[in-house]
Amino acid sequence: MQELSNPTPKNEVLPCLLIPIQGGRMVLPNVTVAELIPFQKPVEIANTPEWIMGEIEWRGTMIPVISYEEFSGFKKGPAGQDLRVAVVNSPNGEQGKMRFFGMLTQGIPSLIKLEEAAIKENQNTVLQKGQKMAVTLETGHATIPDLDMLESAILKTI
């Protein structure tokens, strides 16, 4: 799997999703998102932190759903009207204990095609927990989540 934090070879285009979240946007390569589904209220998991919203059934499998904003320490505001769940392929899913997890989104993602020249690291941004990189794109600012950290944190708490 190709990662956004590693520059793509010259002239190569990486299809990505620009995903709205509370207070910002995150960028994920298309290959990391298995599906985008309508929001469904997760079933609570006992004794987990607030950022783990619970579990939902997806394609016959129970998957944990997280609030990326809460994990990263952002203030929680009112939920938007266009809530969705991005079902993400766990980075170590094939070998690991968890193949997928869900991330709450605050709207409809847009498809973007990124070239190396279109991605500029925003070094003035202080990264929060769960953020791999802050970037400036032609369409504005976004963050790249640290999926390995998220997967590890989920597995430690459920």
Secondary structure as the mmCIF struct_conf table of DSSP 4:
data_model
#
loop_
_struct_conf.conf_type_id
_struct_conf.id
_struct_conf.beg_label_comp_id
_struct_conf.beg_label_asym_id
_struct_conf.beg_label_seq_id
_struct_conf.end_label_comp_id
_struct_conf.end_label_asym_id
_struct_conf.end_label_seq_id
TURN_TY1_P TURN_TY1_P1 LEU A 4 SER A 5
BEND BEND1 ASN A 6 ASN A 6
HELX_LH_PP_P HELX_LH_PP_P1 PRO A 7 PRO A 9
TURN_TY1_P TURN_TY1_P2 LYS A 10 ASN A 11
STRN STRN1 VAL A 13 ILE A 21
TURN_TY1_P TURN_TY1_P3 GLN A 22 GLY A 23
STRN STRN2 GLY A 24 PRO A 29
HELX_RH_3T_P HELX_RH_3T_P1 ASN A 30 THR A 32
STRN STRN3 VAL A 33 PRO A 38
HELX_LH_PP_P HELX_LH_PP_P2 LYS A 41 PRO A 42
STRN STRN4 VAL A 43 VAL A 43
HELX_LH_PP_P HELX_LH_PP_P3 GLU A 44 GLU A 44
TURN_TY1_P TURN_TY1_P4 ALA A 46 ASN A 47
TURN_TY1_P TURN_TY1_P5 GLU A 50 TRP A 51
STRN STRN5 ILE A 52 TRP A 58
TURN_TY1_P TURN_TY1_P6 ARG A 59 GLY A 60
STRN STRN6 THR A 61 ILE A 66
HELX_RH_AL_P HELX_RH_AL_P1 TYR A 68 SER A 72
TURN_TY1_P TURN_TY1_P7 GLY A 73 GLY A 73
HELX_LH_PP_P HELX_LH_PP_P4 PHE A 74 LYS A 76
BEND BEND2 GLN A 81 ASP A 82
STRN STRN7 ARG A 84 ASN A 89
TURN_TY1_P TURN_TY1_P8 PRO A 91 GLN A 95
BEND BEND3 GLY A 96 LYS A 97
BEND BEND4 ARG A 99 ARG A 99
STRN STRN8 PHE A 100 THR A 105
BEND BEND5 GLN A 106 GLY A 107
STRN STRN9 SER A 110 GLU A 115
HELX_RH_3T_P HELX_RH_3T_P2 GLU A 116 ALA A 118
STRN STRN10 LYS A 120 GLU A 121
TURN_TY1_P TURN_TY1_P9 GLN A 123 ASN A 124
BEND BEND6 THR A 125 THR A 125
HELX_LH_PP_P HELX_LH_PP_P5 VAL A 126 GLN A 128
TURN_TY1_P TURN_TY1_P10 LYS A 129 GLY A 130
STRN STRN11 GLN A 131 LEU A 137
TURN_TY1_P TURN_TY1_P11 GLU A 138 THR A 139
STRN STRN12 GLY A 140 PRO A 145
HELX_RH_AL_P HELX_RH_AL_P2 LEU A 147 THR A 157
#
